[in-house]
Amino acid sequence: MPKPKKVKALVITGYGLNCEAETSHAFKIAGAEASEVHLNDLLAGLRTIDEFEMLAFIGGFSFGDHLGAGTVFATRMKYRMKDALDRFIKSGRLIIGLCNGFQTMVKLGLLPGLDGDYFRRSATLAWNDSGVFRDAWVRLAINPESPCVFTKGIETLDLPVRHGEGKFMTENADVLGRILKGNLVALSYADPATGRPTEEFPHNPNGSALGIAGICDPTGRIFGMMPHPEAHLFGVNNPQWARKGLANSEGAGLRIFRNAVEFVRQHF
């Protein structure tokens, strides 16, 4: 019986990013071969994103969050790697952004990617309504109508958030309307009691309208989210693991990565 295709995932590191170990391990458990590559090596041409089927913008504090979280990283990518990213997207490959990575993608323009324009910024992640950094676990409701590759077959997730700038906002009401009409909201902060999206603190940690926690582009292959799936790879990562009997279970966040690896195996 032939071995399954070895999917190659790129995890970009450097300049204040700090979630490379968890993100790489998530891809490896899911069956991919993860490579951690410093942004400088990509900009210098020592490595190229064309080597990979998946690309991850990870969590952390890129460039110290100067000028706003993800802004400097996004600017460097746009003016140094725009053509490479454009080829990567047009080839049908996958991109995921987690927390700071989501902030970077939104400020680069990769999300929401309306009209196939992946380099025009039409949204942002603003300061939490609380005005402070929020570190807590949240319940997430998944939109079953979303084209998002990464969330297929998932109904709910319990994941941690740790951010100060997570309030999703759009350029104008028309942009938000198109995101909603296209079912590009892949997952939302939910009230654990009802399972429904909420704008109420603390279940919504930042005040995002309609509880938006993550969105995808119209193809479903480009996806970003504020919560950290790479921080829930094992049942014992959950603070209630003992009470819920999760000692020997797989972490809920791993499903995001398994979906991505399986998609690549089926389509490449």
Secondary structure, 3 states (H helix, E strand, C coil): CCCCCCEEEEEEECCCECCHHHHHHHHHHCCEEEEEEEHHHHHCCCCCHHHCCEEEECCECHHHHCCCCCHHHHHHHHHHHHHHHHHHHHCCCEEEEECHHHHHHHHHCCCCCHHHCCCCCCEEEECCCCCCCEEEEEEEEECCCCCCCCCCCCCEEEEEEEECCCEEEECCHHHHHHHHHCCCEEEEEECCCCCCECCCCCCCCCCCHHHEEEEECCCCCEEEECCCHHHCCEHHHCCCHHHHCCCCCECCCHHHHHHHHHHHHHHC
